[in-house]
Amino acid sequence: MGFVTAIYNSVTPYIDSSIFFRTVTPVNSPKSNVVKYKLLLEDGKTWLLYATATSGDGLALTVMSSSRLQAAGPFTGTIQIAKNPGDVAEQEQSYDSSAGAYPTGASLAASVDGSSASYSLRWGKGGADAPLMMFALPHHVESMDEDTSSKRTNIQLQTTTKGLSTGVAADAWTMVEPNLPTSIGFAPWDVETGSTQSISAAAKDKINSAGASDLAQDMDKQSNLNSMYYSGKALSKFATAIYAVHDLSGNTDVAGAGLSKLKDAYARFAGNTQQYPLVYESAWGGVVSTASYDENDSGVDFGNTSVYCFGKTSCADRRGFSYYNDHHFHWSYFIHAASIIGYLDPTWLDANKDWVNTLVRDAANPSTEDPYFPVFRSFDWYNGHSWAKGLFDSGDGKDQESTSEDCLFAYAMKMWGKTIGDANMEARGNLMLAVLKRSLSNYFLMESTNKNQPENFIGNKVTGILFENKVDHVTYFGANPEYVEGIHMIPINPSSAYTRNRNFVTEEWRTYFDNGRVDQVAGGWRGILYSNLALIDAKTAYGWLSGPSFDPQYLDDGATLTWYLALAAGLGGAP
């Protein structure tokens, strides 16, 4: 918002500053019933104060001390303050024009036409009949339509973690995304060649061999866990392997046997008989795991749900509230797996569609008319990405660590919409991916040309954990480069080449992993890094994956060799 606004009803205002007032200057009123002051603080910065009386006398301020201004008496109306960087007259005039108006809310609308879409943020308004001054982030400015762009002012203020914001004097903004990822499906995808299902006979043999091994694993055991997150990762990895064997290598017998096992494993969750069943929590309106309720441990399953028991020694009555951390991460894997199962066996959908749709609604309900779920719990249409942190106090604000799992949710929702024939859901997923692509390149995935993060920071390539009030180049589980970079990769899927552009991936690889450094990385992170390499150098990635030095220890719990081979082969890496 352009102003900090306070509404007074017959009370005496005080204006305090810990920076201290150097000068307080009354200036000519820009409009009727508005009193204006120019405040110069001891740091040399200029602020403007506007007081709009709705009844009674206007505001008259007295300097009580270097840190306090006091009104002469009770005041009814609004007091607004705004920063005028550089004390520029043209910027001051822009503030003058919007003085007295303040935002009261926002509504979202979007439309899609083929591979192009637009979305609008319309601000509710109170106070004066004047254009609202609101601040746009860099990704908004990049994508504004012509009319919205014409309402930009010359006012720019530094944000905490997203570069310079720009003042826009308008009651609504419209942004345009002209290149939706409509051509992305389940197959490997590249920005230049699109989706490909054509791979060599030699690659098919490798995929079939890996598929026979991967799909012989115990899917039930690997997904029957006390964590919805890790259970979903297992279901999703097997679904992707089954797709690769069925559609890319053409082995329908092995794929069919694997699909039957996967449907049995998935039934545990659709029937809500997993170790910690889901429940509907009515205080905040959402689907949550019972893990924390049963274990009285707020950290279970990354805080998917947590409970306070109001001083009780037992949480058996399950009263409390939920943290709602990471819901879009957790549900993305289930939605993705379901989209492949339903694609391969449409008869499965009737019995399972409602359950999967409930997960979509929990994290990304689009309708204000849905009485059970809030609108877009996770995805922030202003910031252009989701927040992973849920409902608890944090001095640095909300945060997100894994941009790739944010993208996975949008991709999974898109593909689930396609599978069930819900064109609107598919379109929302496409638009969310396009907005994510834009916001991630501006704030999270930092190429050398990035203008929004500090110059001495962009060499890190990824932000690590981006909070509302700080950026920390680390993860919640360690600071190794493969962790910090890799958490923004997992899981590599067909949409990864869309949201992680080639130049960024190349710069990141050269910064951390080239010249043999990747082969010093232990465990499943090495496989993640090589699968990411396939986005820019599919031949090297495929050679490692299919070569004698590969070992299953390099697969993390959300990956299969089958999919990694199919991805690299589909991107042109196989002979």
N, C-alpha and C positions, 0 to 999 in steps of 0.2 A: 504494500500500500504506500501511497505517496506521502501521507501525513500520519503522524501519531495523533489520534483523536481522543479526546476525553469529553464526556457529556456531563454537564453540571445542572443541578436543579436547586437553585436558591441556596448555594453554599459558597463559601469564600475560597477561591483557588490560591494555592501556593505553587510556584514554579521553582524547582530546585535543580542545581547542577553541581556535580562533584568536580567538574573541570573548572568551574568558577566563571562568573560573568566579568568581562572586561568593560564592555559598554552595552547599554540598553537604550535603544533609540526608537521612539514612536515615529512612524512614517505614515504618509498619506494612505487613506483607506482605498482599497482597490474596488470596493462595491459597497452598497448601502448596508448598514447594520454590521459591518465588519471593522474591527479594530486590528491594526497591524503593528507589530514591533519587529525590529531587526536586532538580533542578539549576537554579539561577538564574544566568543569564549576565549579563555586564556591560551588555548592551543592554536589560536588564530583562525578557527573555523567559524563560519557564519550560519546561523539558524534563523528561520523566519517563524514568527508566531502570529496566528490569525485567531481572533475571537469573534464568533458570530453569535450575537444575542438573539434569542427567540422571544424574550420578553424582558421588560425592565431596562435598567441602564446597561450601557456597554462596559467593557472591561477597562479599568484603569489600574496599572501596575505601579507599585512602589518598590524601589530597591531597598531591601531590608539589610542585605549583607552581600558579600561577593558570591555567596552560594544560594541566596534565596530572593525571589520576587514574590510580593504579596499583593492581591487585589484589594481595592479600597473597601469592598463590601461584598455581600452575596451576589452571585452571578448565575444567570440561567441561560444556557446555550452550549455551544461547543467551543473548545479551545484546541487548536491544531498546531503542531510544530513540524517543521521540515528542514532538512539540511540543504543549503545552497552551496555546493562545492565551488570554490573560487570566487564566491560572491559575484556571480555573473548576472548582469541585468536581464538578459534574455531569459535565463532560467528562472529568475525571480518573477518575471511576467507570466511564465507558464504556471507557476505556483499560484499567482494571483487569480488566474482564470479559473482554477479548480478549487479555490478556497471555499470552505463551507460544505462541500460534499464529501461523504465518506462511505466506504464499502460496508455492506451488511451481510454479504454472502456471495455465493457463486453458483452458477449452473453450467452444465456441460452439454454440448450437442455435437454431433458428428455426422458426416455423410460420406459415402463412398461411391465413386463412379469408375468402375473398372479397376485400373491399377493406381488411381489417384484418389486422395481423400482430403477432407478438410475437417478440422475440429475447432470449436469455438468455446471460449470462456466468457460468460456473460455475468457481470458483477451486479449483485443487488446493491441498491444505493439508498442512502438516507441523507438528510440535510438539504443543502441548497440544490437548486436546479442548475448544475454545472457539470462539465465532463469530469469524470473521476480520474485522478492522477494515480496510476498504478505502475509498479516497476516490473519490467519484463527481463527475463534471463536471456543469456546469449542464444540459446537454442530457439527461443521464441522469436527473437529478432531475425534470425536466419530464415525462418519459415513463414513469417507474416505475409498475409495477402496484401495487395496494393493499398486497399483502403486502410487497414490497420497500420501499415507501415507509415502512411501519411500522417498519422496521429502521434508519431514519435516526437519527443522533445529532445533538446540537447543536454538534458540532465542525466548524469550517470553517477551512480553510487556503487562503491565496492561491496560485494556480498561477502559472506564469511568463507564460502567454499566453492563458489561458482562464478568467479570473475566479476565483471562490471555489469550491473543492471541498468536498464534504460527506462526513463520515465515515459509513459504513454498516456496521453489525455484522451481516454475513450471509455465508454461504458461497456464495451465488449471487444474482444480480440478474436480474430480468425487466423489460424495457422494452416498451411497447406503442406501435405506430404505427397509429392508427385510420383514416387517410385515405391509403391507397396510391394512386398515380397509375395505376390500372388502366385508366382510360378514355383515356389518352394513347396515340396511335398515330403514324402518319406525317403526318397532317394538322395544320394549325394548331390549337392548343388554348388554351383560356382557362379559368380556374378557375370562372367563372360559367356559361359556355355550353358547355363541353366541346369536343370535336373538331367541326370543321365542314368539310364538303366542298362547301358551297353558296356559290358566289360569283356575282357579277353577270356578265352577258354582256360588259359593257365590260371588266371585269377579266380575263375569259377571253381576250379579244382581246389585251390587254397581255401576259398570260403567254405566250400562243402566239407572239407576236412576239419576246419576249425569249428564249423557249425555242428558237425556230428559230436565233437567233444564238448562244446559249450552247452548244447541242448540236452546232453546226457546227464548234466549236473542235476542235483536235487533242488529243483525250484521251490518246492514246498518248504524245505528246511531253510534255504537262504532267505526266504521272504517271511518266515514265521518268527519275527523278531519282536522285541519289546519297544521298538522305535518305528513310528510311521515313516519317518524320513528314510531310514535304511531299508525298511521293507519296500517302500516305493521304488528306491533305486534298483533293487534286485528285480522287481517286476518289469521295470522299464528297460533294463539292460537285456533281459531275455526277450522281451517283445521286439526290440531292435534287431537282435540276432535272428529271430524267427523271420522277420520281414526280409532281411538280407538273404537268407537261405531260400525263402520262397520266391521273391520277386527278382533278385539279382543273379542268383546262381541257379534258380529253377529246380531245386530239389524239393518238390512238394511233399514227398513222403516224410523226409526228416522234419521239414517245417510243420507238417500236420501233426506229427507226434509231439513236437515241442509245443505247438499251440494248445493241444489238449491238456498237457501238463500245466501250462501257464493259466489256462482258464480255471483249472482246479485250484491253483494257488491264489488266483485273484478272488475266487468265490469266498474265501475266508473273510476278506475285507468287505466285499459287497454284502455279505450276510452279517457283518458286524460281529464276528466271532473271533477276532484276533485277540492277542494277549491283553491289550488294553483297548476295548471298544471305544467308538466315538459316541459322544452325546451332544445334544443341542444345548447350548448355554444361552439363557434368555437375557441376562443382564446387558451383554454387548451384542447379542445376536449372532451366534456362530457355531460352527461344528468344531469340537475340541476333543483331544484325546483325554481319556480318564486316567492316564498314567500318573499325573501329579496328584490327582484326587486320591487315588489308591495308595500312593507311596508317600504322600505329604512331602514331596520334594519339588521345589519350584524349577529346578534345572533339568528335570527329566525331558528328554526329546527336544533339547534346545529351547525349552520354554514354550513349546507349542501350546501348552496349557499349564497354568499354575493356580494354586489355591491358597487363600488365607482362611484360617479356621476360626477367627474371632476369639482367640484365647482358648479354644478347645484343645484337648490333648489328642483327639481323634478327628479325622476328616470323614468319618463314615457317612455323615449326612450330606457330604459333597456340597456344602454351602461355600460360597466364595466367588472369586472371579478369575478370569483367565488372562494370561499374558498375551496370547495371540502372536507370539513370535513366529516368523518364518512360514506362515501358512502357504504363501504362494510357492515357496521352495518345496514344501512337503507334498502338496497336492499336485504339483506339476508332474511328478513322476507317475502317479496313479492315472492322471488324465492322459498323459502320453501313452502309457501302456494300453489303456482302454481304447485309444484312437486306433492303434494298430490291431488289437484284437477284433474290434468291430469292423475294421476295413477288411480283414481276412475272413471274418465270419459274421456277416450282417445279422444272422439269426440270434447272435448273442446280445444284440443291442436292447431288445424289448425288456429283458429281465434286469438289465444293468444300467440303462441310460439315466434313470432318475437319480441313482446313487452318484454317478459321476457328475451329473449336472449340479448336484448339491455341493460338491467340492468346488466347481466353477463359481457357483453363486456365493459361496463363503468368501472367496478371495477376490472375485471380480464381478459381483452382481452389478448390472448396468442400469437397473430400474429403481426409481424412487417408489414405485408401487409394490415392490416386493416387501411384505411385512416382516420377513424373517431375517434379512441380511442387510447390512449397510451397503451403500453404493461404493464400489471399488475400495474395499478395505485396504488392500496393499498398494495398488498402483496410484501414484500421485500425478495427476494430469498437469499440474502446474510445474512440478520439478522434472517431469518427463521420465520418471523411473519409479520403482517401488521402494518402500522402506521395509526392512526386515524386522526392525525392533518394534515390539508391541506396546503393551499398556503398562509401563512403569516409568518412574522418574529417571531421567538421565541428564546430567549436567551439560553434556555436549549434544543433546538432542537425539533424534532418531538417526539410524545409520543403515547402511547396506554394505555387505562385504562381497557377495557373489553376484556380480552383474550377469554372469552367464546363466545362473539358475533363474534369475529374473526373466531373462530372455526365454529360457526353457518354458516357463509358465505361459508366456504369450504364444510361443510356438505350439505348445501342447493344446492350448485352447483353440488356436486356429485349426489344427489338424483334427481335433475332436469335433469342432463345428462342421468341418468338411465331411468327416465320417458319418455324422448323424444327419447331414443335410440341413444344418442350421446356418444359412448364409450370413445372417447378422452376427452370429458368434464368430464365424470365420473372418468376417470383415473386421470385427473388433480386434481379433488377434493380429491380423495383418497391420492394422493401424498402430497397435501398441508396439509391435516390432519396429515399425518405421520411426516412431517417436523415440523408442529406446536407442536405435541406431544413432540418431542425431544427438541425444543427450549424452550417451556414453562417450562418443567421440569428443564432446565438448568438455566433459568433467571427469571421466573415469579412465578411459583408455587414451593415454596421452602420447600423441605423435610429437615429433620435434617442432612442428609448427603450431602447437597448442598455444592459444592466447589467453586462456582463462585461469590456468593454474600458474603458480609462481615459476619463474624461469629456472630457478635453482632446484625445482622439484620435479619437473616434467621428465627428467632423465630416469626417474624411477619406472616410467612407462605405465604402470597402473597406480591408482591412488592407494590401493590397499583398502582400508575401511574408510568410507566417506561418511562423516557425520553431518548434521546440520551446521555444527559450529566448529568443526575441525576436520582435518584429514590426517590419517595415521597409516603410514606405509608398513603395515604389519597385518597379521590375521589374528583371530581369537585363539589360534592353536599353535602359533609359532611364526618366526620371521624369516625362515629359509626362502630364498628366491622362488623355488619351485612351489612353495605354499602360497606366497603373496601373489605371484603371477598366475599360478595354476587355478586358484579359486575363482578367477575370472574366466577360466576356460571350460570348466566342467559343467555338464557333459558335452563334448564336441558332438554336434548334431547338424542336420542340413542347414539350419538357420545360422550357424556359427560364421559361415563365410559371408553372410549378409551383415551381421552386427559387428564382426571383428574384421575390419578391412585389411587388405593385403599389406599396405604400407605399414600399418601399426604392427601387425604380426611379424613383419620382417624386422622392423626396428627392435621390437622386444626380443626376438630370437638372437639378434646380433649383440644385444646388450648383455644377455644372461647365459645363453645356452649353446652358442655356436663353437666351432673349433674343439669339439669333443667334450665340452663341459656338460652337455646333456647326459653323457654316459657316466658321469659321476653321481647322478641323482639316483637315489635308492627307491625300490618298491614301486607301487602303482603310479607315483608321480612321474616316473620316466615314461610310462605308457601314455599318460595324459599329454605330456610335452610332445611326444612323437605324433600323437593324433592331431595335435594343434599344428605341428609342422606340415601336415598334409595339406593345410589350407594354402601354403605358399610353395611347398616343395614336396609334392606327392610322391615322386620317385624315390627320394631318400627315405621318406617315411615308410613307404611300402617295402623297400628293400630291407629295412630294419625289422619290420613286423613279420616278414616272410623268411627272414634269414636265420642262420644257425645260432646267432647270439640272443635271439628272443627267448624269454623265459616267462612262464605264467605269473611269476612273482611281480612282473611289471604291469599287471592288470589290477586296477583298484576295484573296490567292491561294486562299482557302478558301471563296469566296462566289460566287454567281451572282445576277444581277438577277432571273432567273426565280423563284428561291426567295424572295427578299426581297419581290417583288411578291405572290406567293402567300400568304406569311405575313401581310403587312399586309392584304391583301384578306380572307383568312380570318378575321382578327380584327376585321373590320367596317370597314376603312378605305376600301374602294372604293365609288364611287357606284353 
